[in-house]
Amino acid sequence: MKQYTLNRKTYKDVKRMDHQQMDAFCKNLYKAGHADGMKDAEGLTENEVREVILGVKGIGPKKAEDIVNALTAAQKERS
């Protein structure tokens, strides 16, 4: 996780901003944080999930494929 550090120049720039400039600054800061959070929250790929499921005793290739398909469908519905 990256940490945001406020340097002296940015601090002075923020102090001089009007309402519109501060609004734009905050939106950009939020978007950058959101993008970093989404990147950190990425999960396993379908192939990685399939390999993990196949490692479970009693689950064969057919059942593993059914599980992966169900997870993929649920992920698409969520988006």
N, C-alpha and C positions, 0 to 999 in steps of 0.2 A: 504494500500500500504506500503510495506516495504521500508525503506530507507537504502541505502548502505553507510556505514561509513568506511572510510579508517583509519585503525589503524597504529600505528608507525611501527610495524613489517612488515606489508604488504607494507608500503611506502618504507622502506629500501630494501625489496626484489625487488620491482619494479625498484628501482634505479640501482640495480646490474644486471638486466636482459639484455640478448642479444636480438637481433631481433627476433629469433625464440621463445624464452621464452615469450617475450612480446606479440607476435602474439597469442600464446596459451592462455595466461592470458586474453587477450581481447576477444577472442572467448568464453572462459568459462564465462566471465562476461556477454557477450551479451546473451548467451544461458540461463543463470540464469534469466536475466531480461525478456527475451522473455517468458520463462515458467511462471514467475510470472504474466506477462501481460495477457497471455492466460487464466490463472486461474481467474484473476479479470474480464475478459471479458465474462465469461460464462453467458448464458442467462437462460431463463425459460425452464423448461422441457415441454414435450408434454402435460402432464396432467395439469400442471399449466396454460398453454395457453388455453387448452380446458375449464377449469373452468372459466377463465376470459371472454372468448368469450360467454360462456353460461350465464354469468351475464348481457350481453347486451340484452336489451329488443328487441324482434322481431327475435332473432336468436335461433333456436331450435337445438336439438341434431344432426340432419342430416346435417344441414348447418355448424354447429360448427365442425363436423368431416371432412367435405369437406375442410374447411379452414385450419384445423390442417394438413391434408394430403398435401395440397398445400404448406404450410410453410415447412413441413418436406422434400418434394421433392426439394424445392428451396435451402434448407440448404445442402442437399446431392450434388446438382449440384455445389454449391459454394466450397465445400471441395475438 
